Amino acid sequence: MSRKGWLIGGAVVVVIAVVVALIVVSVSGGDSSSSEASTSEIKGGATVAALVKGLPQAEFAIGKPSAPVTVREFVDPQCPVCKAASEKTLPAVIKGPVKDGTARLIIEPLTFIGSDSSSAALAIAAAAQQDRGFAYTEILYANQGQENSGWATEEVLTGIARATPGLDVAAWTTAKGGEAAANAVFAASDRGQGAGVSATPTFVIKGPGGSKVLTGAVDSAEVISAIEAVS
């Protein structure tokens, strides 16, 4: 897949609700006691903890709620280009305009690629109920597996939860199988369709000066320039 972005087929949107509903049923009826992945096997925890330290977090967002610019990043947990954006685009944006209060970044998890996308999106949504959706997502990308390989197992997702700073894993486990997490994933899908998102990652940047849309693992300077343009 090119670094430009993961192209989304419109027909797949119809499948999202079915896939997520099936996962909600299986998760809520399953036994999470066997999911004891060692945090030491999970990468990225310390890096993300340092990145988010001292910054306000709320649901899927990081940054001050009063920031004049909102950056919505539409992602698929399985998208390799989203992983590249996590590693190469976001850190400078967070250390710059997010940290200085100019912008707030909000993750929007979509589920286009396959069932691993849905499992991971529900895990992100469950973490968001504790205001740790962004941190969980970034650690997830550090541990992303091959597309549709079954990598988003209970063991891996729980290991990521254990590595997410400030996350109550027991509460997260319960939330992951709940209706609220599924509804949050549906809502992200609705916002993606409303914004005309056709590839991941897509950055929708809005501020007092208008809006801009960037697609793909673009250079952080492009995102920062867009933030400045709409501030």
C-alpha positions in Angstrom: 0.0 0.0 0.0 1.4 3.4 -0.9 2.1 6.0 1.8 -0.5 8.3 0.3 -3.4 6.7 2.1 -5.6 3.6 2.4 -8.4 3.9 -0.2 -11.8 3.1 1.2 -14.4 1.2 -0.9 -17.9 2.6 -0.4 -19.5 -0.8 -0.3 -17.6 -1.7 2.8 -19.4 0.9 4.9 -22.5 -1.3 4.8 -20.6 -4.1 6.6 -19.3 -2.0 9.5 -22.4 -2.3 11.7 -22.6 -6.1 11.1 -18.9 -6.7 11.9 -19.0 -4.5 15.1 -22.2 -6.0 16.3 -20.8 -9.5 16.0 -17.7 -8.5 17.9 -19.7 -6.9 20.6 -21.6 -10.1 21.1 -18.5 -12.2 21.2 -16.6 -9.9 23.5 -19.4 -9.4 26.0 -19.9 -13.1 26.2 -16.3 -14.1 26.3 -13.9 -14.7 29.2 -11.3 -12.0 29.5 -9.4 -13.8 32.3 -7.1 -15.5 29.8 -5.9 -12.2 28.3 -2.7 -11.7 30.3 -0.3 -10.3 27.8 2.9 -9.1 29.4 3.3 -5.3 29.2 7.0 -6.0 28.5 6.0 -7.6 25.2 4.2 -4.5 24.1 6.2 -1.7 22.3 5.6 2.0 22.5 4.3 2.5 26.0 7.1 4.7 27.3 7.3 6.7 24.1 3.6 7.5 24.2 3.6 8.2 28.0 6.3 10.8 27.4 4.4 12.3 24.4 1.1 12.8 26.3 2.6 13.8 29.6 1.0 17.0 30.9 -1.5 17.3 28.1 -5.3 17.3 28.6 -6.9 14.1 27.3 -10.6 13.6 26.8 -12.3 10.6 25.1 -10.5 10.3 21.8 -8.8 13.7 22.0 -5.6 15.3 23.2 -5.0 19.0 23.7 -7.0 21.8 25.3 -10.7 21.8 24.6 -10.4 25.6 24.2 -7.9 25.3 21.3 -9.1 27.4 18.3 -8.2 24.6 15.8 -9.6 21.1 15.8 -7.7 18.4 13.9 -9.7 15.2 13.3 -7.6 12.3 12.1 -9.7 9.5 10.6 -7.9 6.3 10.8 -8.3 2.5 10.5 -6.4 0.6 13.2 -5.1 -1.8 10.6 -4.0 0.9 8.1 -0.2 0.8 7.6 -0.2 4.4 6.4 -1.9 5.4 9.6 0.9 3.7 11.5 3.4 5.7 9.4 1.5 8.9 10.3 1.5 7.9 14.0 5.3 7.6 13.9 6.3 10.4 11.5 3.5 13.0 11.4 1.9 13.3 14.9 4.8 13.7 17.3 5.9 17.1 15.9 2.2 18.2 15.7 1.7 17.3 19.4 4.9 18.8 20.6 4.1 22.0 18.6 0.6 23.3 18.1 -1.2 20.8 20.4 1.2 21.5 23.3 1.1 25.3 22.8 -2.7 25.3 22.9 -3.3 26.2 19.2 -4.8 22.8 18.2 -6.6 19.9 19.6 -6.2 16.4 18.0 -9.1 13.9 17.9 -8.7 10.3 16.7 -11.7 8.9 14.7 -11.4 5.1 14.4 -12.9 3.6 11.3 -13.3 -0.1 10.4 -12.9 -0.6 6.7 -10.2 -3.1 6.3 -11.5 -6.1 8.2 -12.5 -7.8 11.5 -9.2 -6.8 13.2 -10.1 -3.2 12.5 -13.4 -3.7 14.3 -11.8 -5.4 17.3 -9.2 -2.7 17.6 -11.7 0.1 17.1 -13.8 -1.2 20.0 -10.7 -1.4 22.1 -9.9 2.2 21.3 -13.5 3.3 22.1 -13.3 1.5 25.4 -10.1 3.3 26.3 -11.8 6.6 25.2 -14.4 6.1 28.0 -11.5 6.7 30.4 -10.1 9.6 28.3 -7.3 7.5 26.9 -8.4 6.9 23.4 -5.5 8.8 21.8 -2.8 7.2 23.9 -4.3 3.7 23.4 -4.4 4.2 19.6 -0.7 5.3 19.4 0.5 2.3 21.4 -1.7 0.1 19.2 0.1 1.4 16.1 3.4 0.6 17.6 2.2 -3.0 17.8 0.2 -3.2 14.6 0.3 -6.6 12.8 -0.2 -7.6 9.1 -3.6 -6.7 7.7 -6.4 -9.2 8.3 -3.9 -11.7 9.9 -5.9 -12.0 13.2 -3.3 -9.9 15.0 -5.8 -7.9 17.1 -6.3 -10.7 19.6 -7.6 -10.3 23.2 -4.1 -10.9 24.4 -2.6 -8.2 22.3 -5.4 -5.7 22.9 -5.2 -6.3 26.6 -1.4 -5.9 26.6 -1.8 -2.5 24.9 -4.4 -1.6 27.6 -1.9 -2.5 30.3 0.8 -0.4 28.6 -1.6 2.7 28.3 -0.7 5.2 31.0 -3.6 5.8 33.4 -5.9 3.2 32.0 -7.9 0.9 34.4 -7.7 -2.4 32.6 -10.6 -4.1 34.4 -13.0 -1.2 33.5 -11.6 -1.2 30.0 -12.3 -4.9 29.6 -15.9 -4.4 30.6 -16.4 -1.3 28.4 -15.0 -3.0 25.3 -18.0 -5.3 25.1 -20.6 -2.7 25.9 -23.0 -0.8 23.8 -21.3 2.6 24.4 -18.1 1.5 22.7 -20.0 0.1 19.7 -22.0 3.4 19.4 -18.8 5.4 19.5 -17.4 3.4 16.6 -20.7 3.9 14.7 -20.5 7.7 15.4 -17.0 7.9 14.1 -18.1 6.1 10.9 -20.9 8.6 10.5 -18.6 11.5 10.9 -16.2 10.0 8.4 -19.0 9.7 5.8 -20.2 13.2 6.6 -16.7 14.6 6.0 -16.4 12.7 2.7 -13.4 10.6 3.9 -12.3 8.2 1.2 -8.9 7.2 2.5 -7.0 6.8 5.8 -5.5 8.6 7.4 -7.4 11.8 6.6 -6.8 14.9 8.6 -9.8 17.3 8.7 -8.5 20.6 10.1 -10.9 23.3 11.1 -10.5 26.7 12.8 -11.7 30.3 12.7 -10.0 30.8 9.3 -11.7 27.9 7.5 -10.9 24.3 7.0 -8.3 22.1 5.2 -8.1 18.4 4.4 -4.9 16.4 4.1 -4.7 12.7 3.2 -1.9 10.2 3.9 1.1 10.1 6.1 2.0 13.7 5.2 4.9 15.5 6.6 4.2 17.1 10.0 5.1 20.5 8.5 2.1 20.2 6.2 -0.2 19.7 9.1 1.3 22.5 11.1 1.1 24.8 8.1 -2.6 23.9 7.7 -3.2 24.6 11.4 -1.6 28.0 11.1 -3.6 28.8 7.9 -7.0 28.2 9.6 -6.1 29.7 13.0 
